[in-house]
Amino acid sequence: MAEHKHGSMDIKVQEKTFEGFLRMVAWGAAISIGVLIFMALANG
């Protein structure tokens, strides 16, 4: 087997993907909360 050197892998793509995922989750949560608040106010 090939020798593995810890910390030698280029993870820029994975970091960018994870950052996009976190941004998408944050926007999704904010929109969901906004919709719930709107529904509560509109329902009276």
C-alpha positions as CSV (number, residue, x, y, z in Angstrom):
1,M,0.0,0.0,0.0
2,A,1.0,3.6,-0.6
3,E,2.2,5.6,2.4
4,H,-0.3,8.1,3.7
5,K,1.0,11.5,4.9
6,H,-1.5,13.1,7.3
7,G,-2.5,16.6,6.1
8,S,-1.1,16.3,2.6
9,M,-4.4,16.1,0.7
10,D,-5.7,19.2,-1.1
11,I,-9.2,19.8,0.4
12,K,-10.0,23.2,-1.1
13,V,-12.9,21.7,-3.2
14,Q,-14.4,20.0,-0.1
15,E,-14.1,23.2,2.0
16,K,-15.8,25.2,-0.7
17,T,-18.6,22.6,-1.0
18,F,-19.1,22.5,2.7
19,E,-19.2,26.3,2.9
20,G,-21.9,26.3,0.2
21,F,-23.9,23.7,2.1
22,L,-23.8,25.7,5.3
23,R,-24.9,28.8,3.4
24,M,-27.8,26.9,1.8
25,V,-28.9,25.5,5.2
26,A,-28.7,29.0,6.8
27,W,-30.8,30.5,4.0
28,G,-33.3,27.6,4.1
29,A,-33.7,28.0,7.9
30,A,-34.2,31.8,7.6
31,I,-36.8,31.4,4.9
32,S,-38.6,28.7,6.8
33,I,-38.7,30.8,9.9
34,G,-39.9,33.8,7.9
35,V,-42.7,31.8,6.3
36,L,-43.8,30.5,9.7
37,I,-43.9,34.0,11.2
38,F,-45.8,35.2,8.1
39,M,-48.3,32.4,8.5
40,A,-48.8,33.1,12.2
41,L,-49.4,36.8,11.6
42,A,-51.7,36.3,8.6
43,N,-53.7,33.7,10.5
44,G,-54.5,36.2,13.1
